């Protein structure tokens, strides 16, 4: 897995601030049905802040516990594992109701495994439409990066590191050295 190996090398050994590039050979490694093709702008704009998040189901379970991770003005990233779009909508609504979306500067949606499964009612809606339904009252930028998630080659997601995103021009950068 060349992309993932290069990402690990860059994160662990090169360690300097760097731009994350899309995997030109992106594929879903288990052959699941997907409409994902490459990075996309869901809502344009620029944002910077500390990177935090993870799998949406795990993240939701930690809300209102001592282990909850909220970083004011941070960039939240979420990916899903075998959730239909109606469940992704529900998860985002929980984040909205609990105030998480009120305090972020940007949102990165990773690969949503099986959210395009054609035999599930509601999965015919594009992921961008699902995201925009819930976030319509916000103006933070949103982009989808398929190199975050299950059954894909990933780049390292350095939780707590300073990052910068340009959702309009599909650029994502880790702006600090993440290895001491």
C-alpha positions in Angstrom: 0.0 0.0 0.0 2.2 2.7 -1.4 0.1 5.7 -0.3 -0.2 4.6 3.3 3.5 3.7 3.5 4.5 7.1 2.2 2.0 8.8 4.7 3.5 6.9 7.6 7.0 7.7 6.5 6.1 11.4 6.2 4.3 11.5 9.6 6.8 9.4 11.7 10.2 10.2 10.2 10.0 13.3 8.1 7.8 14.9 10.7 7.8 18.4 9.2 4.7 20.4 8.3 3.4 19.1 5.0 0.5 19.1 2.6 -1.6 15.9 2.4 -2.3 14.9 -1.1 -5.1 12.9 -2.5 -4.3 9.2 -3.3 -4.4 9.1 -7.1 -5.0 5.4 -6.9 -7.7 5.5 -4.3 -9.9 2.5 -4.0 -12.2 0.8 -1.6 -10.1 -2.2 -0.5 -12.9 -4.6 0.1 -14.8 -3.9 -3.1 -17.9 -2.4 -1.5 -20.3 -0.3 -3.6 -19.4 3.4 -3.4 -20.0 6.6 -5.4 -16.9 8.2 -3.8 -14.4 9.2 -6.5 -12.0 11.7 -5.0 -11.8 14.7 -2.6 -14.8 17.0 -2.9 -15.9 20.4 -1.7 -19.1 20.2 0.2 -19.0 23.8 1.3 -16.1 26.0 0.2 -13.9 28.2 2.5 -10.8 28.3 4.6 -10.3 27.0 8.1 -7.4 26.3 10.5 -7.3 24.8 14.0 -6.4 21.7 15.9 -7.5 18.4 14.2 -9.8 16.2 16.2 -12.4 13.5 15.8 -12.5 9.9 14.5 -15.1 7.3 13.8 -18.5 9.0 14.3 -20.0 6.1 16.4 -17.1 6.1 18.8 -17.0 9.9 18.9 -20.7 10.1 19.8 -20.3 7.5 22.6 -17.7 9.7 24.3 -19.9 12.9 24.4 -20.8 14.0 27.9 -18.2 11.7 29.5 -14.8 12.6 31.0 -13.2 11.3 27.8 -15.1 13.6 25.4 -12.8 15.5 23.1 -13.9 19.0 22.0 -11.4 21.5 20.7 -12.9 25.0 20.3 -12.3 26.4 16.8 -10.8 23.0 15.8 -11.4 21.1 12.6 -13.5 18.0 13.3 -13.1 14.9 11.2 -15.5 12.0 11.0 -15.7 8.8 9.2 -18.3 6.0 9.4 -18.3 2.2 9.4 -21.3 0.6 7.7 -23.8 3.4 8.4 -26.6 4.3 6.0 -27.0 8.0 5.2 -30.0 8.2 7.5 -27.8 7.2 10.4 -25.1 9.6 9.3 -27.8 12.3 9.4 -28.8 11.2 12.9 -25.2 11.3 14.1 -24.7 14.8 12.7 -27.9 15.9 14.4 -26.6 14.6 17.7 -23.5 16.7 17.2 -25.6 19.7 16.4 -28.0 19.3 19.3 -25.1 18.8 21.8 -23.4 22.0 20.5 -20.3 20.4 19.0 -20.9 21.9 15.5 -21.4 25.4 17.1 -17.7 25.6 18.0 -15.8 24.2 15.1 -14.0 26.1 12.3 -14.2 23.3 9.7 -15.4 19.8 9.0 -13.7 16.9 7.2 -15.8 14.0 6.2 -13.8 10.8 5.6 -14.8 7.7 3.8 -18.3 6.5 4.8 -18.1 2.8 4.3 -21.3 1.3 2.9 -23.2 4.6 2.9 -23.9 4.0 -0.8 -25.2 0.5 -0.4 -28.0 0.6 -3.0 -30.5 -1.7 -1.3 -30.8 0.7 1.8 -33.6 3.3 1.6 -32.2 6.8 1.6 -28.7 5.9 0.4 -29.6 7.3 -3.0 -29.0 10.8 -1.6 -25.4 12.1 -2.1 -23.4 12.4 1.0 -22.9 16.1 0.4 -26.7 16.6 0.5 -26.9 14.7 3.8 -24.2 16.8 5.3 -25.6 20.1 4.0 -29.1 19.3 5.4 -27.8 19.2 8.9 -25.2 22.0 8.6 -27.3 24.5 6.6 -27.2 27.2 9.4 -23.4 27.1 9.7 -20.9 28.6 7.4 -17.8 26.6 8.2 -16.0 24.9 5.3 -16.6 21.2 4.7 -14.7 18.8 2.5 -14.6 15.1 2.0 -11.3 13.3 2.1 -11.5 9.6 1.3 -8.1 8.8 2.9 -9.7 8.8 6.3 -11.7 5.7 7.1 -12.1 1.9 7.0 -11.0 -0.3 4.1 -9.0 2.5 2.4 -5.3 3.6 2.5 -5.2 6.3 5.2 -2.9 9.2 6.0 -2.1 9.7 9.7 -4.7 11.8 11.4 -2.6 13.7 14.1 -5.2 14.5 16.7 -4.5 17.8 18.3 -2.1 19.0 15.6 -2.6 22.3 13.9 -4.0 21.9 10.4 -5.3 24.1 7.6 -7.9 23.3 5.1 -9.0 25.0 1.9 -12.2 23.3 1.0 -12.7 25.4 -2.1 -9.4 24.4 -3.7 -9.3 20.9 -2.0 -6.1 21.4 -0.1 -5.3 20.1 3.4 -2.1 20.7 5.3 -0.6 19.7 8.6 1.0 23.0 9.7 3.3 21.8 12.5 5.8 19.1 13.2 3.8 16.3 14.8 6.7 14.2 16.1 8.8 15.4 19.0 
